[in-house]
Amino acid sequence: MGAQNLLDQVQSLAKIEALEAAPVTYAAALGNELPPAATISELEARDAQLSAGLAAIDAMTARAMRIVLEHVLADDSSLAPPTRAVFSQTVISYAEKHELLAQRTRELAARGGSRDPDGVADRITEAARRVLALREAVASGVLALIRDLATAAIPEADRQARDRRLDDAPRKRWSAVRRDLEVLAQDPARIQVAPMAARVAAWPEQIDEPDPEKEVTFADMIEMD
């Protein structure tokens, strides 16, 4: 099954639970879809695919929040469907703001006539914690994939950047690619800052000189004979 299909199937509590039980399946499916990347253009295309893969997790998270809210608020009508939709679409913005989410939902529930606004707020906050934990678990696999791919691509980018047989322009570009890959290897979430071409273009121009050639010794000359 394709990576996007895995996320698209999250349309019920049962499917949410299935993904919670095996969050790494998404990263594995995404990795299987990635073509080899040897040129800069191919690296940029792969980068875009990985970035889109992370963005798709956010879309799934909003949908999962809507599904969970429908379940936990099945017996409450104090929050109208449009209000629930807003909290579903914005749940990611509350990742580090659970208290703010509780405060806002409590106020809205009270305004909507709930007999237990604290309970409503608790249920919504717990729902947010659940889907945000799922988001983090699924994304962690993708971030690990980005880190591994970047690390594996660094040596070839470095070799190209130091190849004196190439003109200066491609060497400078490969140097910037190498530096960008090194950043991703340390902080894979940076992939979503901008497309790879823009990130690479932001690096200052630099010529990476090849390592000094090993000096041939008398012992080496004897071995060559």
C-alpha positions as CSV (number, residue, x, y, z in Angstrom):
1,M,0.0,0.0,0.0
2,G,1.2,3.5,-0.9
3,A,2.2,5.9,1.8
4,Q,-0.6,8.4,1.0
5,N,-3.1,5.6,1.0
6,L,-2.1,4.6,4.5
7,L,-2.9,8.1,5.7
8,D,-6.1,8.4,3.6
9,Q,-7.4,5.3,5.3
10,V,-7.5,7.1,8.6
11,Q,-11.3,7.7,8.5
12,S,-12.4,6.0,11.7
13,L,-11.3,5.3,15.2
14,A,-10.3,1.7,14.2
15,K,-8.0,3.1,11.6
16,I,-6.5,5.6,14.0
17,E,-5.9,2.7,16.4
18,A,-4.2,0.7,13.7
19,L,-1.8,3.5,12.8
20,E,-1.1,4.1,16.5
21,A,-0.1,0.4,16.8
22,A,2.3,0.7,13.9
23,P,3.3,4.3,13.1
24,V,6.5,3.3,11.3
25,T,4.6,1.7,8.5
26,Y,4.1,5.2,6.9
27,A,7.8,6.0,6.8
28,A,8.6,2.5,5.4
29,A,6.0,3.0,2.6
30,L,7.3,6.4,1.8
31,G,10.9,5.2,1.7
32,N,9.9,2.4,-0.7
33,E,8.4,5.1,-3.1
34,L,11.5,7.2,-3.3
35,P,13.6,6.9,-6.5
36,P,17.4,6.9,-6.4
37,A,18.9,10.3,-6.2
38,A,22.4,10.9,-7.7
39,T,22.1,14.3,-9.4
40,I,21.1,17.6,-7.8
41,S,17.8,17.6,-9.7
42,E,17.1,14.1,-8.3
43,L,18.0,15.2,-4.8
44,E,15.7,18.2,-5.1
45,A,12.8,16.0,-6.3
46,R,13.4,13.5,-3.5
47,D,13.5,16.4,-1.0
48,A,10.2,17.7,-2.2
49,Q,8.6,14.2,-1.9
50,L,9.9,13.9,1.7
51,S,8.7,17.4,2.6
52,A,5.2,16.6,1.1
53,G,5.2,13.4,3.1
54,L,5.6,15.4,6.4
55,A,2.9,17.8,5.3
56,A,0.5,14.9,4.7
57,I,0.9,13.8,8.3
58,D,-0.4,17.2,9.4
59,A,-3.5,16.8,7.2
60,M,-4.1,13.3,8.7
61,T,-3.8,14.8,12.2
62,A,-6.5,17.3,11.6
63,R,-8.8,14.6,10.2
64,A,-8.0,12.3,13.2
65,M,-8.9,15.1,15.6
66,R,-12.2,15.5,13.9
67,I,-12.9,11.8,14.2
68,V,-11.9,11.6,17.9
69,L,-13.9,14.7,18.8
70,E,-17.0,13.2,17.2
71,H,-16.5,10.2,19.5
72,V,-15.7,12.0,22.8
73,L,-18.3,14.7,22.3
74,A,-21.1,12.4,21.0
75,D,-23.3,13.3,24.0
76,D,-22.5,17.0,24.1
77,S,-23.9,19.7,21.8
78,S,-22.4,22.8,23.5
79,L,-19.7,23.1,20.7
80,A,-21.3,23.5,17.3
81,P,-19.8,21.5,14.3
82,P,-18.1,24.6,12.9
83,T,-16.4,25.2,16.2
84,R,-15.2,21.6,16.4
85,A,-14.0,21.9,12.8
86,V,-11.9,24.9,13.8
87,F,-10.2,23.0,16.7
88,S,-9.6,20.1,14.4
89,Q,-7.9,22.2,11.7
90,T,-5.8,24.1,14.3
91,V,-5.0,21.3,16.7
92,I,-1.3,21.3,15.7
93,S,-1.0,24.9,16.9
94,Y,-1.8,23.6,20.4
95,A,1.0,21.1,20.5
96,E,2.7,23.0,23.3
97,K,-0.4,24.9,24.5
98,H,-2.7,22.3,26.1
99,E,-3.7,24.7,28.9
100,L,-4.7,27.4,26.3
101,L,-6.7,24.8,24.4
102,A,-8.5,23.8,27.7
103,Q,-9.2,27.4,28.6
104,R,-10.7,28.2,25.2
105,T,-12.8,25.1,24.9
106,R,-14.0,25.5,28.5
107,E,-15.2,29.0,27.8
108,L,-16.9,28.0,24.6
109,A,-18.6,25.0,26.2
110,A,-19.9,27.2,29.0
111,R,-21.2,29.8,26.5
112,G,-22.8,27.0,24.5
113,G,-24.8,25.8,27.5
114,S,-22.8,22.8,28.7
115,R,-23.6,21.5,32.1
116,D,-20.0,20.4,32.5
117,P,-17.6,22.8,30.7
118,D,-14.6,21.5,32.6
119,G,-15.4,17.9,31.5
120,V,-15.8,19.0,27.9
121,A,-12.5,20.8,28.0
122,D,-10.8,17.8,29.5
123,R,-12.1,15.5,26.8
124,I,-11.0,17.8,24.0
125,T,-7.6,18.3,25.5
126,E,-7.1,14.6,25.9
127,A,-8.2,14.1,22.3
128,A,-5.6,16.7,21.2
129,R,-2.9,14.9,23.2
130,R,-3.8,11.6,21.5
131,V,-3.7,12.8,17.9
132,L,-0.6,15.0,18.5
133,A,1.1,11.9,19.9
134,L,0.2,10.0,16.8
135,R,1.5,12.8,14.6
136,E,4.8,12.8,16.5
137,A,5.1,9.0,16.2
138,V,4.4,8.9,12.5
139,A,6.6,11.9,11.8
140,S,9.5,10.5,13.8
141,G,9.9,7.7,11.3
142,V,9.9,10.2,8.3
143,L,12.4,12.4,10.1
144,A,14.7,9.4,10.7
145,L,14.4,8.6,7.0
146,I,15.3,12.1,6.0
147,R,18.3,12.0,8.4
148,D,19.6,8.7,7.0
149,L,19.2,9.7,3.3
150,A,20.9,13.0,3.9
151,T,23.8,11.3,5.7
152,A,24.2,8.7,2.9
153,A,24.3,11.5,0.3
154,I,26.9,13.7,1.9
155,P,30.0,11.7,0.7
156,E,29.0,11.9,-3.0
157,A,28.1,15.6,-2.7
158,D,31.5,16.2,-1.1
159,R,33.3,14.3,-3.8
160,Q,31.6,16.3,-6.5
161,A,32.3,19.6,-4.8
162,R,36.0,18.7,-4.6
163,D,36.3,17.3,-8.2
164,R,38.8,19.6,-10.0
165,R,37.6,18.1,-13.3
166,L,34.3,20.0,-12.9
167,D,33.9,23.7,-13.6
168,D,33.7,26.0,-10.7
169,A,29.9,26.6,-11.0
170,P,28.8,23.0,-10.4
171,R,31.4,22.6,-7.7
172,K,30.1,25.6,-5.9
173,R,26.6,24.2,-6.2
174,W,27.6,20.8,-5.0
175,S,29.3,22.4,-2.0
176,A,26.1,24.1,-1.1
177,V,24.2,20.9,-1.5
178,R,26.7,19.1,0.8
179,R,26.2,21.8,3.5
180,D,22.4,21.6,3.2
181,L,22.6,17.8,3.6
182,E,24.8,18.2,6.6
183,V,22.1,20.4,8.2
184,L,19.4,17.9,7.4
185,A,21.5,15.1,8.9
186,Q,21.5,17.1,12.2
187,D,18.0,18.6,12.0
188,P,15.8,16.8,9.4
189,A,12.8,19.0,10.3
190,R,14.6,21.8,8.4
191,I,13.4,20.2,5.2
192,Q,10.2,22.1,5.6
193,V,11.8,25.5,5.8
194,A,11.9,26.0,2.1
195,P,12.3,23.9,-1.1
196,M,15.8,22.4,-1.4
197,A,16.7,24.7,-4.4
198,A,16.0,27.8,-2.3
199,R,17.9,26.4,0.7
200,V,20.9,25.6,-1.4
201,A,20.8,29.0,-3.1
202,A,20.9,30.7,0.3
203,W,24.4,29.3,1.1
204,P,27.4,31.6,0.3
205,E,29.5,30.5,-2.7
206,Q,32.4,28.2,-1.7
207,I,35.0,26.2,-3.5
208,D,35.9,23.0,-1.6
209,E,39.5,22.0,-2.4
210,P,40.3,18.4,-2.6
211,D,42.3,16.7,0.1
212,P,46.1,17.0,-0.5
213,E,47.4,14.1,-2.5
214,K,49.5,11.7,-0.5
215,E,53.2,12.3,-1.1
216,V,54.8,9.4,-2.9
217,T,57.6,7.9,-0.7
218,F,60.6,5.8,-1.7
219,A,58.8,2.8,-0.2
220,D,55.8,3.5,-2.4
221,M,58.0,3.6,-5.5
222,I,59.5,0.2,-4.6
223,E,56.1,-1.3,-4.2
224,M,55.0,0.1,-7.6
225,D,58.0,-1.6,-9.1
